[in-house]
Amino acid sequence: MDRSALRRQLRRRRQSLTRHQQQRAARRLAAVVLRRPELRRVQHIALYLPHDGEISPLPLVNELLARGKCVYLPVLRPGSLLRFRRFPAARMRRNRFGIAEPLGRDVRPEHLDLVFLPLVGFDRYGGRLGMGGGYYDRSFAFVRSGRVRRPLLVGLGHAFQEVERLPIEPWDVPLAAIATERRWLAIGRFAQTLS
């Protein structure tokens, strides 16, 4: 199956989840992530607001804020790049996709410690399928060099979004791990650091 067809199939499946199923998955995801020792060592953490059936990191956001972490959300910028802004924010606005973005001062991706990004599909080797816009790949291209250790990129998805194998494209930024409501999977060169 080609990437576009797989993307459509996986999006339909996650969109078909009931509100109760989504809420249960979000709580379980938060429990999986909050057990990770990496959270003690980081302060500046980016997440996203769920859209299009994405697994919700909102219970995780609430707990991170309660622990005194600085939380950021992505903001679309010219050139199809992402910048990040503190959350919660006094004022929000919707971007062209209808996703709420905080108003405020931009933070560049390299100033973050940990970034949780949404996945449409993934495999256990770190292959990932996003919505197809390339926003995260362009914004975190500097991570591909392997010379930088921050931010760590962790994909979030429902367990059923795992597929056998996805091709890794040259422009794909490497994930350090993938988290679902069932497990945490450290990837490749990050497996030693994150296990």
N, C-alpha and C positions, 0 to 999 in steps of 0.2 A: 504494500500500500504506500502511495507517495505521501509526502509530508502534509500536503494540503488536505487530502482525504482523511488522513489520520487525525489531523487537527480538528476537522469538522466532527468526526466521530467522537473524539474525546470531549470536545466542548458540549456536544449534545448530551453525553452521558452525565457530565457534572451539572449541567443546567436542569437535568431531570430530577435531581435530588430534592426532597421535600425540605422545608424550612427546618423541621425537627432533625432530619438527617444532617443537614449542614451545621446546625448548632452543636450536635453531638460530636461530629468530626472536628469542629473547631476547638472544643474543650479537650478532646483527646490529643489533638496536635499540640496544644499548649502544654499539656502534661508531659508529652514526649520531649519537647524542646526545653522545658524548664528544669528537667533533670540533668541537662548537659553542663559539665563543669566550665565550658567555654564562656558561659554567661557571666561567671564571676570575674573574668579577666577583661571584659569589654565594657565600654561606657556609651559609645555612640552607635546606635542600632537603627537601621532603616527597615521599614516594613512597607506594607501597601494596604489600601482599602480594597476589600474584595469586590469583584466585578465579574459578571458573566459566569457565575457558578464557581469561581475560584474558592479554594479552601480559605476560610476566614482566619486571619491572625489576630482578630480583635481581642479574644480572651488573653492571648499572649501579650498584646500591647498593654492591656490594663495591668497585668502583673509586672511587666517591665517598668512601667511608670511607678507602680507602688514600691518597687525596689530602688527607685531613684535613678534609673537609667535615662539617658537622653534619647528620645524616640524621634525619628524623622520619617517623612513620607515623600515619595517621588513627585516631581513637578516636571511637566513637559516644557522643554526649552527649544528655541530655534535650532535647526539642524538635526531634529529628532534626537536630541540628547536629554538626559535626565539630570536634574539637580535635585537637591533634597532640602526640605524645610522642617523646622521643629513642629512637633505635634504633641499635645493639642495646641491649636492656634485659636486666637480670638475670632479670626475671620477665615472663611473658606470660600472657594469659588470652584465651579465645575469647568473641567477642561473640555476639549472638543469631543471626547469620548463619553462625557457625562460623569466622569470620576471626580470626586471632590479633592481639591488641592489646598493646602494651607497657604495663606498669604504671609509674607515675611521675607527674611533674608535667606538667600541661597547658600547652601553648603555644597561644596564640590564632592564628588564620589570618593576621592582619595583621602578625605578627612573622616571617613566613617571607619568603624572597627569591624562591623558585621552587617551584612545586608541579606535580608530574607526576601526572595523574589518569587513571584508566582510562576507555576509551570502548567503547561497544557498536557505535556507528556514527558516521560523520563525513562531511563533505563539504569540498571545497577552499575554501569560503567561510567556514569556521569554525562551520558548523552541527554540532551534536553530539547524540548520543543516548546517554544513560546507562542505568542499570538501572531508572530510573523513580522512585527514592526522593526525589530532589531534595536530597540531603545537600550536595553541592558547591555547588549553586545557592544554598541558604540560607546556607551557611557563608561564601561569598565574594560575597554580594550587594553588599557595599561596593565591589567592583571595577567594577560596572556603571556607576557614576557617571562613570568615565573620569578622575576627578581624582587617583586614586592610581596610582602606577607599580609598586607591589609588593603582593603577589607577582605574578610572571608565572605564568600558568596554561598548562600545556602538556599536551595530551591525548596519550595513548599508545594505539596500537591496531595490529592486524595490517593490512597493506596491503589485504587483501581486504574490510576493514570499510568502505572508502570507498564512498559511494553518490553518485549524481548530484547530488541536492539535498535538504537537510533544512530544514524550516521552523525559523526562529529564533523562539523564544517570548520574550515580554517579560521573563520571569524568568531566562532563560539567561544565565549569566555568560560574558563573552567570553574566548575562548582567544587566547593570544598566538601559539601555534604548535601544530602536530600533528606527532608523530614516529611513524614506523613502522619496520619493519626495512629499508625501502627508501629512505626520504627524510625530510627535515625540511621542513615547509611552514609558513612564517611567514604569519600571517593579518592582513588589514585594516590597521588603524592601527599594528600592531606590525611590519609587514613592513619598514619602514625601520630600526627598531631592531634587529631580529633577523636581518637578512639578511647 
